[in-house]
Amino acid sequence: MNPLKKISKPYLLVLFSVPYMRNAQNKLCISLAWAKDLIEHADYIENLTLISYLSDEAPYADAVEIENNPALKNVRFVMIPKPKNTLHGLYMLPKMATIIWQEVKKAEIVHSGVASWPIPEAWFICPMLIFKKRFHFINVESAFWRIPNGQKGSIKQKIRATICENLNRWCVQSANLSTFTQEAYKRTLLGNQQHKGFVIPATWIDADNIVKPELLDSLIQFKSAQINAPIKLIFAGRLVFEKGILLLIQVVSDLLDKGYLLSLDIVGDGSLLHECEQLILANKKQANIKLCGTIKYGADFFNLLHHYDLMVIPSLSDEQPRNVFDAFSQALPVLCADTAGLMQCVENQKTGYFFKTGDMSSLKNQLIAVIQNRQALVSLSSACIDAVSNMTHKKMHEKRLEIMHPALVKYAANK
């Protein structure tokens, strides 16, 4: 990245959703995915302070040590004990606010979000900035408070959704600059302040991850030769209600009962793991639907994708899953729900297909159509690579930096 574009002003990043942890050697560490992203931040932010929770949970197997890490030499780490629950979070509120306030006073740029638990970062930051003016940047990647399609929601959930929606709209509209992973978030949260927001889809792939032309040709030839074999489906994500995994298992089971030739591998873990196991057992589909556990993100995961014909993303929430671009990078088309987050990433019948969100019949019909025209599915492979060629993780950060510089100039002129 051009050194002239680097941000030299004191920059405060407040992000509770990716906590610090300590390993067996008592070294401070974070998850591999977050370390990758933090290193990208540190590449163009010369004076960065990160505030996050310190979790007492055991670190992930792929956790990365961050103290004395050369790539993070310009990052200062500030820790807040992670609340055990919402009530504990309220109890800790004065201490948390005090720590954040002290760091806000030292910064010139403050970066926060609206989707952390139990209290979003921006809920602390925005009231503080009424008294201490700072350039405020908010990145919106999720709207977890919104009740997923197909879920009725309890009174408590509806009250929380209403409170969060209104507070988060206020936060986003009061910020100097906001980025969103999808147009729907921008439209619904920014209101009449649309000029202050930009859409930058989330992606974690590197240029080196994208399938090269020689391998692309080989994959297309192999899959073309296999069009009469059972179609191989993969689901890669958290096993939670919002991801629609139970719907997918039932649909695949029903199609198998009707004699269609297909298999489904499920990569991931989550709160619905036991329910997934029970549903597969109840349907007697252990031979065709397999729970594969988790796969380390990186070369192992990308190589795994070469063995499948289609990634299915049956999301019920409106989030934009990053695994869309993971699939595209390996020339793998997707079949996904027609949510706002997915419709902006996938071009129908060019890089994938859509079905009606939460609709079992729609998913069945679309899968049948794909099974009956396998050559058309294979023909999408090249377009997937084309779609992702400019959607790398580094490009995502470069786009963010490009819009931040003029916004900072405008802010300085209006101070």
VEXGU-355677 format. One record per residue: x, y, z of N, C-alpha, C in turn. Coordinates in steps of 0.001 Angstrom, whole numbers, padded with zeros to 6 digits, always signed. Example, Ala and Ser with C-alpha at 12.3 -4.5 7.8 and 13.67 -1.06 7.14 Angstrom:
% residues 2
+013190-005690+007800+012300-004500+007800+013200-003300+007800
+012850-002250+007080+013670-001060+007140+012900+000030+007870
//
This chain:
% residues 415
+000843-001187+000000+000000+000000+000000+000883+001243+000000
+000516+002288-000734+001279+003519-000833+001431+004162+000538
+002694+004386+001020+002895+004976+002347+002214+006326+002512
+002054+007074+001410+001421+008384+001493-000037+008283+001930
-000631+007130+001745-002037+006954+002089-002257+006521+003537
-001176+006266+004245-001334+005774+005606-001944+006838+006515
-002646+006373+007524-003270+007265+008503-002328+007406+009685
-001881+008623+009945-000929+008856+011032-001593+009361+012310
-002817+009851+012215-003512+010366+013395-003815+009227+014373
-003809+009504+015683-004155+008468+016672-005535+007875+016382
-005573+006584+016223-006767+005877+015738-007189+004871+016807
-008421+004995+017275-008959+004091+018297-009980+003152+017670
-009726+001862+017761-010646+000835+017270-011264+000137+018478
-012586+000256+018625-013301-000369+019738-014137-001497+019151
-013771-002725+019465-014410-003878+018834-014528-005019+019843
-015738-005226+020355-015960-006237+021393-016202-007643+020835
-016555-007747+019564-016990-009034+019003-015853-010029+018796
-014618-009567+018875-013457-010450+018690-012524-010280+019893
-012764-011020+020966-012048-010789+022224-010595-011250+022214
-009849-010651+023127-008519-011160+023441-008676-012445+024252
-007656-013298+024199-007592-014503+025029-006141-014681+025474
-005936-015533+026457-004565-015871+026864-004355-017366+026693
-003222-017717+026094-002939-019133+025864-002280-019762+027091
-001857-021004+026954-001276-021737+028085-000004-021079+028602
+000658-020303+027763+001873-019591+028171+001565-018180+028668
+000269-017900+028855-000214-016596+029323+000072-015471+028326
+000250-015846+027068+000474-014860+026017-000864-014383+025463
-000950-013090+025214-002163-012511+024661-002321-012947+023209
-003525-013396+022844-003736-013868+021474-005166-013574+021020
-005377-013704+019716-006690-013525+019108-006865-014601+018040
-008085-014734+017544-008353-015759+016533-007568-015476+015256
-007331-016522+014486-006567-016395+013247-007217-015418+012277
-008540-015525+012104-009242-014649+011158-009130-013188+011577
-009277-012929+012874-009201-011550+013359-007764-011037+013269
-006784-011898+013527-005386-011488+013402-005087-011050+011968
-005603-011790+011019-005421-011451+009603-005977-010061+009310
-007161-009777+009847-007798-008484+009611-007072-007365+010349
-006669-007626+011581-005973-006608+012370-004647-006230+011725
-003958-007201+011167-002694-006915+010479-002925-006006+009276
-004035-006199+008567-004372-005303+007453-004622-003884+007964
-005333-003758+009093-005535-002437+009696-004181-001779+010007
-003311-002550+010644-002025-002014+011086-001121-001633+009922
-001397-002157+008742-000580-001854+007572-000736-000401+007135
-001900+000192+007392-002105+001579+006955-002497+002528+008089
-002574+002029+009313-002833+002883+010475-001584+002856+011343
-000892+003980+011437+000422+004004+012079+000357+004057+013600
-000747+004531+014138-000867+004692+015593-002231+004161+016022
-002311+002850+016211-003594+002175+016426-003712+001652+017854
-004848+001937+018483-005178+001374+019794-006423+000517+019639
-006364-000702+020140-007492-001627+020058-008047-001900+021449
-009340-001600+021636-010040-001955+022870-010945-003142+022571
-010810-004190+023365-011698-005336+023223-011814-006046+024563
-012733-006997+024613-012888-007804+025818-011712-008764+025967
-011375-009073+027213-010448-010157+027517-011272-011329+028018
-011326-012383+027228-012115-013557+027583-011292-014505+028449
-011958-015160+029402-011264-016157+030221-011423-017561+029637
-012018-017644+028446-012174-018934+027782-010855-019371+027145
-010720-020669+026933-009518-021190+026274-009457-020654+024848
-008284-020279+024371-008177-019732+023011-008451-020789+021950
-008796-020314+020756-009003-021209+019628-007696-021927+019290
-007824-023073+018661-006633-023843+018289-005730-023054+017344
-006336-022180+016530-005550-021415+015557-005208-020011+016055
-005355-019771+017361-005125-018434+017912-003702-017955+017616
-003588-016646+017381-002308-016038+017022-001848-015126+018155
-000608-015284+018597-000053-014396+019617+000154-013009+019012
-000221-011992+019778-000157-010638+019226+000856-009742+019923
+001238-010084+021147+002276-009304+021821+003621-009610+021169
+004381-008579+020888+005693-008721+020244+005600-009292+018829
+004423-009164+018220+004252-009584+016829+004723-008438+015928
+005747-008648+015104+006295-007560+014279+005249-006865+013409
+004267-007622+012932+003241-007039+012060+002290-006126+012825
+002332-006199+014163+001427-005397+014994+002204-004473+015927
+003407-004103+015531+004270-003303+016402+003710-001913+016680
+002837-001419+015799+002253-000091+015986+000855-000145+016603
+000511-001291+017224-000804-001451+017847-000649-001544+019361
-001461-000780+020069-001503-000841+021537-002779-001563+021946
-002675-002495+022864-003804-003339+023243-004362-002923+024605
-005663-002627+024619-006363-002255+025856-007459-003279+026098
-007491-003824+027308-008413-004924+027614-009477-004535+028627
-010689-005061+028402-011806-004936+029336-012279-006351+029652
-012431-006720+030928-012931-008070+031243-014262-008333+030542
-014388-009499+029927-015599-009822+029181-016766-010093+030127
-017908-009419+029933-019084-009682+030783-019567-011116+030632
-020065-011679+031728-020572-013053+031703-021969-013128+031099
-022745-012053+031237-024101-011998+030709-024518-010534+030631
-025749-010289+030200-026219-008909+030038-026237-008165+031365
-026705-008822+032425-026766-008185+033744-025372-007808+034225
-024422-008714+034026-023039-008426+034409-022482-007280+033567
-022889-007226+032300-022465-006136+031436-022951-004787+031940
-024183-004753+032431-024725-003511+032993-023970-003115+034256
-023619-004119+035063-022854-003867+036289-021482-003272+035956
-020887-003765+034864-019553-003310+034466-019568-002012+033673
-020755-001539+033341-020881-000390+032444-020033+000812+032871
-020062+001231+034149-019241+002394+034539-017745+002181+034284
-017248+000982+034612-015826+000693+034400-015494+000694+032914
-016358+000072+032102-016133+000028+030665-016136+001431+030079
-017115+002228+030493-017234+003592+029974-016012+004428+030340
-015500+004231+031548-014326+004988+031992-013109+004660+031139
-012883+003366+030889-011739+002948+030069-011860+003504+028655
-013048+003382+028073-013255+003865+026702-013090+005379+026634
-013620+006086+027609-013537+007549+027635-012079+008014+027676
-011266+007363+028489-009857+007740+028582-009156+007577+027233
-009524+006537+026497-008898+006302+025194-009453+007224+024114
-010735+007552+024200-011338+008491+023246-010628+009839+023328
-010293+010271+024524-009628+011565+024703-008252+011595+024035
-007613+010439+023912-006276+010373+023303-006331+010279+021778
-007477+009888+021248-007591+009606+019813-008080+010814+019025
-007874+010763+017704-008467+011738+016791-009489+011069+015878
-009332+009770+015690-010272+008979+014893-010760+007831+015762
-012083+007632+015782-012664+006538+016560-013467+005643+015619
-013211+004361+015695-013829+003354+014816-014604+002385+015701
-015901+002239+015435-016723+001351+016266-017711+000577+015401
-018597-000177+016068-019616-000958+015374-020910-000942+016157
-021924-001626+015620-023247-001619+016268-023774-003032+016510
-022899-004033+016396-023417-005409+016443-022731-006290+017479
-022224-005699+018557-021570-006505+019583-022486-006738+020773
-022138-007725+021582-022924-008117+022750-022106-007838+024008
-022731-007487+025143-024167-007204+025306-024530-005749+024992
-023498-004884+024911-023742-003478+024602-022855-003099+023421
-023435-002722+022285-022628-002362+021115-021664-001217+021406
-020531-001252+020737-019486-000261+020972-019976+001166+020733
-020745+001348+019655-021191+002700+019299-022112+003304+020351
-022764+002474+021149-023631+002995+022206-022811+003706+023278
-021568+003307+023447-020660+004030+024339-020117+005276+023646
-019671+005078+022407-018927+006115+021703-019775+007340+021373
-020962+007129+020815-021759+008262+020324-022109+009277+021415
-022561+008866+022598-022808+009859+023651-021531+010601+024060
-020405+009896+024082-019141+010537+024460-018743+011615+023465
-019010+011362+022181-018583+012300+021148-019448+013552+021094
-020533+013556+021847-021307+014795+021999-020473+015814+022767
-019669+015301+023702-018858+016171+024564-017413+016287+024092
-016948+015303+023353-015562+015305+022883-015563+014974+021395
-015532+015996+020561-015654+015780+019124-014466+014993+018570
-014784+013945+017860-013794+013130+017186-014397+012641+015872
-013541+012356+014891-014034+011742+013659-014480+010331+014004
-015726+009999+013664-016284+008705+014051-016625+007893+012808
-016046+006715+012726-016280+005788+011620-016944+004529+012164
-018067+004130+011556-018775+002913+011957-018810+001943+010779
-018467+000697+011049-018560-000359+010041-019667-001321+010451
-020651-001523+009573-021802-002380+009873-021700-003659+009045
-021465-004778+009730-021364-006078+009062-022537-006986+009390
-023325-006610+010376-024393-007494+010834-025517-006666+011441
-026712-007240+011422-027868-006652+012108-028509-007761+012929
-027725-008301+013868-028136-009486+014627-029422-009271+015408
-029728-008015+015726-030907-007715+016536-032214-007931+015771
-032135-007920+014457-033336-008128+013650-033754-009597+013708
-035034-009838+013833-035546-011202+013957-035461-011890+012593
-034777-013042+012516-034590-013727+011226-035906-014116+010571
-035886-014146+009258-037040-014581+008478-037435-015994+008906
-038724-016182+009186-039215-017496+009582-039264-017719+011076
-038725-016784+011846-038749-016895+013303-039693-015833+013854
-040703-016253+014620-041708-015310+015113-041116-014323+016115
-040280-014819+017004-039677-013937+017992-040564-013736+019199
-039962-013789+020369-040700-013568+021614-040914-012075+021822
-041727-011737+022801-041949-010323+023128-040620-009667+023486
-039799-010390+024261-038488-009871+024653-037625-009590+023428
-037627-010515+022461-036831-010329+021247-037334-009151+020424
-038656-008989+020380-039234-007883+019611-038909-006540+020248
-038941-006497+021579-038594-005256+022280-037124-004919+022038
-036267-005949+022170-034838-005731+021934-034587-005265+020506
-035272-005885+019538-035088-005516+018135-035466-004059+017893
-036562-003617+018503-037018-002232+018329-036033-001249+018941
-035577-001551+020163-034621-000665+020838-033317-000588+020048
-032802-001746+019660-031533-001784+018923-031635-001069+017578
-032736-001286+016868-032902-000661+015557-032858+000858+015672
-033584+001397+016634-033640+002855+016785-032325+003441+017285
-031706+002790+018267-030427+003288+018770-029331+003185+017710
-029332+002101+016967-028293+001926+015953-028473+002880+014779
-029715+003203+014450-029943+004226+013423-029372+005565+013880
-029613+005895+015139-029084+007154+015667-027559+007160+015621
-026947+006056+016026-025489+005969+016030-024917+006126+014622
-025463+005373+013685-024947+005398+012317-025137+006778+011690
-026287+007390+011921-026560+008698+011329-025746+009814+011974
-025296+009607+013204-024484+010627+013873-023002+010496+013535
-022595+009358+012980-021187+009146+012625-020808+009998+011419
-019523+010256+011273-019038+011028+010128-018954+010188+008860
-018737+008891+009042-018599+007990+007901-019012+006591+008331
-019736+005905+007456-020123+004523+007743-019934+003671+006497
-019528+002431+006715-019493+001460+005630-020393+000293+006002
-020931-000348+004981-021902-001425+005177-021552-002577+004247
-021828-003787+004686-021555-004938+003828-022637-005141+002778
-023731-004405+002895-024794-004533+001898-025627-003257+001822
-026244-003052+000664-027040-001858+000404-028229-001751+001348
-028840-002874+001718-030025-002843+002583-029713-002245+003947
-028548-002557+004504-028156-001957+005784-028019-000448+005631
-027364-000033+004570-027151+001398+004320-028487+002120+004186
-029383+001548+003407-030669+002194+003145-031514+002316+004413
-031551+001262+005215-032448+001251+006373-031867+001948+007596
-030546+001979+007728-029942+002571+008923-029547+004034+008748
-029192+004438+007531-028705+005807+007329-029805+006829+007090
-031007+006377+006741-032108+007320+006537-031772+008368+005502
-031928+009640+005873-031666+010728+004925-030200+011163+004910
-029329+010340+005517-027894+010645+005532-027112+009721+004581
-027766+009301+003492-027163+008314+002597-025797+008736+002058
-025553+010021+001955-024288+010506+001405-023091+010181+002302
-023354+009813+003546-022262+009516+004481-021924+008028+004539
-022539+007233+003673-022328+005790+003741-021886+005178+002423
-021170+004060+002517-020673+003338+001347-020823+001842+001580
-021068+001108+000511-021213-000343+000598-019908-001006+000167
-019332-001783+001080-018120-002555+000796-018342-003969+001320
-018644-004924+000455-018884-006299+000915-017685-006870+001667
-017972-007725+002635-016916-008342+003442-016346-009564+002733
-015033-009629+002671-014363-010779+002065-013046-011024+002787
-012671-012284+002898-011458-012652+003637-010410-013304+002746
-010681-013431+001458-009746-014150+000588-008570-013261+000186
-007441-013900-000078-006265-013223-000612-006134-013556-002094
-005400-012729-002806-005214-012969-004244-004612-014350-004497
-003734-014787-003606-003095-016100-003772-004079-017251-003600
-005219-016990-002954-006211-018047-002744-007015-018354-004004
-007081-017391-004911-007943-017540-006084-007346-018550-007064
-008185-019457-007513-007764-020522-008429-007124-019933-009688
-005970-020478-010038-005247-020031-011231-005841-020694-012487
-005602-020101-013673-006213-020611-014913-005989-022101-015163
-004775-022598-014887-004497-024016-015151-005382-024916-014291
-005498-024569-013002-006328-025371-012100-007803-025215-012451
-008195-024014-012869-009585-023790-013275-009961-024718-014425
-009105-024790-015429-009370-025680-016570-009483-027132-016118
-008609-027517-015211-008617-028893-014707-009900-029197-013944
-010343-028249-013109-011575-028442-012339-012788-028551-013260
-012829-027694-014279-013955-027721-015215-013998-029056-015966
-012841-029519-016405-012788-030801-017122-013237-031952-016226
-012753-031955-014986-013103-033034-014062-014599-033030-013761
-015151-031848-013479-016572-031775-013117-017472-032058-014320
-017013-031698-015498-017788-032016-016704-017875-033523-016906
-016802-034216-016538-016789-035675-016685-017624-036371-015615
-018013-035607-014573-018745-036196-013449-020222-035797-013418
-020739-035259-014512-022100-034716-014459-023178-035784-014269
-022837-037023-014482-023823-038091-014258-023680-038747-012883
-022665-038331-012138-022473-038842-010778-023344-038031-009814
-023571-038528-008602-024353-037758-007622-023743-036380-007398
-024573-035364-007326-024085-034012-007104-023620-033870-005658
-022468-033228-005477-021883-033072-004149-022109-031646-003653
-022854-031525-002557-023170-030231-001961-022335-030018-000706
-022020-028764-000418-021340-028437+000831-022024-027252+001495
-022171-027344+002808-022581-026215+003645-021382-025897+004523
-020966-024635+004557-019832-024232+005391-020234-023008+006202
-020393-023192+007495-020804-022076+008339-021175-022535+009735
-021611-021586+010538-022021-021905+011910-023344-022666+011904
-023455-023640+012776-024681-024430+012879-025619-023746+013860
-026274-022696+013373-027225-021921+014168-028482-021700+013334
-029560-021328+014007-030850-021173+013329-030751-020232+012136
-030064-019099+012327-030014-018070+011292-029390-018547+009988
-028601-019607+010049-027930-020113+008844-028790-021089+008051
-029953-021480+008591-030882-022321+007842-030446-023760+007664
-029571-024250+008521-029003-025585+008336-030039-026697+008485
-030982-026560+009420-031995-027608+009605-032896-027722+008378
-033218-026594+007785-034003-026576+006547-033275-027343+005446
-031986-027100+005320-031197-027749+004269-031131-029261+004477
-030906-029687+005707-030839-031130+005986-032149-031814+005612
-033268-031172+005954-034565-031780+005659-034823-031843+004157
-034460-030797+003447-034668-030775+001995-033831-031856+001310
-032578-031971+001682-031716-032997+001083-032248-034388+001414
-032721-034575+002643-033306-035869+003033-034508-036211+002164
-035373-035234+001946-036573-035462+001133-036214-035817-000305
-035211-035133-000854-034801-035419-002231-034176-036812-002343
-033432-037206-001333-032876-038565-001327-033988-039605-001288
-035026-039329-000500-036166-040255-000420-036876-040384-001767
-036816-039329-002573-037471-039347-003880-036574-039929-004978
-035373-040347-004584-034505-041016-005540-033475-040145-006226
-033395-038877-005864-032380-038012-006472-031003-038371-005923
-029991-038244-006774-028630-038621-006407-027855-037393-005949
-027610-037318-004654-026880-036183-004104-026311-036530-002736
-025349-035722-002301-024786-035855-000959-024545-034461-000403
-024499-034369+000920-024274-033087+001585-023238-033265+002680
-022169-032488+002613-021187-032419+003691-021373-031096+004424
-021402-031163+005751-021635-029987+006585-020356-029670+007342
-019766-028523+007047-018521-028101+007683-018830-026952+008634
-018586-027168+009908-018844-026122+010884-019282-026688+012217
-019490-025794+013164-019904-026170+014510-020861-025093+015007
-021584-025391+016066-022502-024398+016604-023541-025002+017519
-024438-024162+017994-025419-024564+019002-026413-025604+018502
-026569-025743+017185-027521-026718+016639-026854-028031+016224
-025624-028247+016641-024921-029469+016246-025705-030717+016646
-026169-030768+017885-026907-031949+018360-028204-032125+017576
-028903-031020+017312-030152-031111+016547-029891-031595+015125
-028787-031160+014546-028425-031637+013205-028178-033143+013229
-027438-033590+014230-027160-035028+014365-028454-035822+014486
-029362-035328+015329-030617-036038+015568-031496-036072+014323
-031524-034975+013570-032341-034920+012359-031798-035878+011296
-030483-035929+011155-029872-036850+010191-030163-038295+010580
-030071-038596+011871-030361-039948+012359-031828-040305+012169
-032710-039361+012515-034149-039611+012386-034539-039877+010939
-033861-039194+010018-034146-039378+008592-033364-040544+007978
-032491-041154+008798-031664-042292+008354-030833-041930+007120
-030154-040794+007216-029384-040312+006063-027893-040158+006379
-027403-040938+007351-026003-040810+007747-025037-041080+006592
-025445-041904+005644-024555-042257+004531-024404-041120+003530
-025401-040243+003464-025397-039184+002445-025235-037775+003004
-025561-037603+004288-025420-036288+004917-024443-036438+006075
-023302-035777+005972-022240-035979+006957-021835-034675+007640
-021672-034764+008954-021151-033654+009741-019637-033797+009793
-018933-032840+009227-017481-032969+009040-016657-032175+010047
-017317-031532+011014-016571-030733+011978-016066-029449+011353
-015064-028853+011966-014520-027596+011461-013230-027846+010683
-012978-026985+009738-011757-027029+008930-011054-025686+009088
-009758-025717+009338-009002-024478+009496-009116-023629+008236
-009462-022353+008428-009600-021456+007282-008227-021226+006655
-008172-021381+005351-006905-021244+004653-006801-022293+003567
-005585-022724+003283-005340-023653+002174-006148-024938+002298
-006235-025484+003522-006985-026734+003708-008450-026558+003325
-009025-025443+003749-010436-025183+003450-010637-024959+001955
-009785-024156+001344-009938-023869-000083-009756-025129-000928
-008789-025948-000572-008585-027201-001311-009785-028132-001165
-010395-028119+000012-011575-028952+000245-012695-028601-000727
-012847-027312-001026-013943-026866-001886-013854-027424-003303
-012677-027838-003717-012507-028385-005073-013279-029683-005274
-013641-030332-004178-014298-031643-004266-015823-031546-004381
-016349-030327-004456-017806-030160-004465-018275-029491-005749
-019560-029683-006012-020175-029100-007206-020923-027807-006907
-021362-027652-005652-022220-026516-005317-022160-026250-003818
-022008-024984-003440-022137-024590-002040-023557-024069-001825
-024217-024567-000788-025574-024120-000481-025521-023194+000732
-026132-022010+000590-026135-021007+001664-027590-020637+001953
-028258-021381+002839-029694-021184+003080-030008-020179+004189
-029271-019083+004243-029396-018114+005339-030820-017609+005519
-031193-017420+006784-032493-016837+007112-032352-015370+007492
-031174-014970+007956-030937-013572+008313-030434-012823+007084
-030354-011496+007209-029963-010691+006051-028467-010387+006006
-027664-011068+006804-026224-010855+006774-025631-011281+005437
-024463-010714+005134-023739-011097+003920-022632-012071+004312
-022843-013381+004106-021826-014363+004486-020559-014221+003641
-019416-014297+004296-018150-014196+003566-017878-015431+002718
-018525-016552+003063-018202-017782+002337-018668-017764+000885
-019476-016779+000505-019821-016620-000916-018542-016419-001725
-017708-015502-001269-016474-015202-001991-015446-016319-001836
-015485-017017-000704-014629-018202-000557-014944-019207-001666
-016244-019446-001868-016668-020391-002909-016251-019902-004294
-016538-018643-004589-016192-018096-005904-014691-018224-006184
-013869-018012-005153-012418-018057-005352-011938-019431-005794
-012754-020457-005533-012406-021822-005936-013278-022312-007087
-013848-021358-007832-014677-021663-009011-015899-022495-008644
-016406-022292-007436-017547-023071-006948-018802-022202-006912
-019802-022497-007741-021054-021733-007718-021805-021947-006404
-022775-021076-006147-023549-021167-004909-025043-021215-005218
-025762-021875-004328-027226-021837-004329-027602-021204-003008
-028255-020050-003045-028456-019325-001800-029848-018706-001698
-030196-018395-000458-031456-017725-000176-031431-016316-000768
-032600-015811-001126-032664-014485-001758-032727-013374-000714
-031775-013395+000231-031696-012333+001234-030995-011122+000630
-031159-009978+001284-030527-008756+000784-029013-008896+000740
-028443-009529+001765-026998-009673+001819-026426-010564+000740
-027197-011548+000301-026711-012485-000714-027015-012026-002131
-028133-011338-002310-028521-010926-003664-027554-009919-004268
-026837-009169-003422-025885-008202-003967-024552-008857-004347
-024333-010099-003890-023060-010784-004146-023135-011795-005279
-024332-012308-005536-024498-013415-006479-025331-012963-007671
-024877-013296-008861-025633-012982-010076-026341-014248-010540
-027663-014192-010572-028462-015376-010872-028103-015977-012230
-027865-017287-012217-027529-018077-013400-026201-017665-014043
-025413-016896-013308-024074-016564-013778-023024-017033-012772
-023264-016727-011483-022364-017227-010438-023105-018114-009441
-024397-018264-009643-025171-019115-008740-026654-019024-009003
-027416-019497-008032-028875-019540-008150-029492-019115-006818
-030762-018703-006892-031481-018280-005691-032704-019149-005453
-033103-019217-004194-034405-019771-003828-035024-018837-002797
-036318-018935-002608-037014-018057-001681-036603-018367-000246
-036192-017355+000472-035682-017520+001834-036653-018278+002728
-036150-019335+003356-036943-020105+004309-037989-021006+003694
-038046-021071+002375-039090-021829+001677-038545-023195+001245
-039021-024245+001890-038536-025591+001611-038830-026020+000174
-040023-025726-000312-040395-026116-001678-039532-025413-002712
-039273-024139-002477-038443-023377-003403-037027-023941-003462
-036469-024292-002302-035127-024875-002272-035109-026233-002975
-036128-027042-002724-036212-028353-003395-036250-028191-004908
-037120-027309-005374-037282-027128-006818-035998-026624-007473
-035306-025728-006789-034076-025200-007369-032977-026257-007389
-032908-027063-006349-031927-028149-006338-032217-029164-007445
-033481-029483-007632-033857-030419-008703-033449-029858-010065
-033704-028561-010267-033343-027932-011540-031835-027996-011783
-031059-027786-010727-029597-027852-010858-029151-029278-011156
-029728-030241-010444-029373-031653-010647-029662-032085-012082
-030740-031571-012636-031150-031976-013981-030396-031250-015095
-029577-030269-014731-028802-029549-015749-027399-029278-015211
-026673-030364-015013-025357-030260-014387-024343-029510-015256
-024450-029631-016559-023488-028957-017418-023615-027447-017286
-024839-026961-017116-025045-025526-016908-024373-025077-015614
-024431-025933-014592-023778-025620-013318-022270-025497-013502
-021688-026447-014205-020238-026420-014442-019836-025164-015211
-020696-024722-016109-020374-023562-016950-020285-022260-016162
-020740-022259-014910-020667-021049-014085-019281-020843-013472
-018442-021849-013531-017157-021819-012819-016299-020608-013169
-016139-020331-014445-015275-019221-014868-015813-017882-014398
-017138-017713-014448-017748-016455-014014-017531-016223-012520
-017478-017302-011755-017215-017171-010315-015839-016557-010077
-014852-017028-010829-013498-016482-010702-013471-015016-011116
-014141-014683-012205-014190-013293-012667-014817-012386-011606
-015854-012885-010941-016584-012073-009966-015750-011729-008745
-014797-012591-008424-014052-012420-007174-012649-011852-007388
-012264-011640-008626-010887-011220-008913-010522-009897-008254
-011502-009039-008020-011234-007736-007398-011864-007642-006008
-012109-008798-005386-012810-008821-004100-011955-009461-003007
-010683-009140-002977-009804-009709-001957-009896-008920-000651
-009365-009506+000391-009356-008856+001705-008575-007543+001670
-007431-007543+001011-006637-006320+000906-007386-005251+000119
-008052-005644-000970-008830-004680-001754-009945-004069-000908
-010555-004879-000043-011607-004378+000837-011069-003247+001712
-009879-003448+002267-009283-002412+003107-008863-001196+002290
-008367-001425+001092-007977-000306+000238-009178+000558-000121
-010312-000079-000402-011533+000675-000711-011965+001502+000490
-011854+000908+001680-012221+001627+002898-011326+002846+003097
-010027+002666+002870-009086+003769+003046-009331+004874+002027
-009670+004498+000806-009927+005475-000252-011080+006407+000091
-012106+005892+000746-013237+006754+001093-013007+007475+002418
-012097+006943+003240-011855+007574+004533-011063+008872+004395
-010097+008906+003486-009259+010097+003351-010057+011360+003023
-010913+011368+001993-011693+012587+001727-012653+012932+002862
-013170+011921+003545-014059+012184+004677-013299+012862+005812
-012047+012463+006024-011216+013097+007055-010894+014544+006685
-010629+014777+005404-010350+016142+004937-011570+017030+005154
-012737+016527+004817-013982+017279+004999-014236+017569+006472
-013983+016584+007322-014178+016758+008765-013256+017846+009308
-011988+017811+008892-011018+018801+009364-011406+020211+008925
-011950+020321+007712-012339+021638+007187-013542+022213+007918
-014382+021345+008469-015613+021797+009131-015500+021882+010648
-014324+021578+011184-014161+021601+012649-014314+023013+013207
//
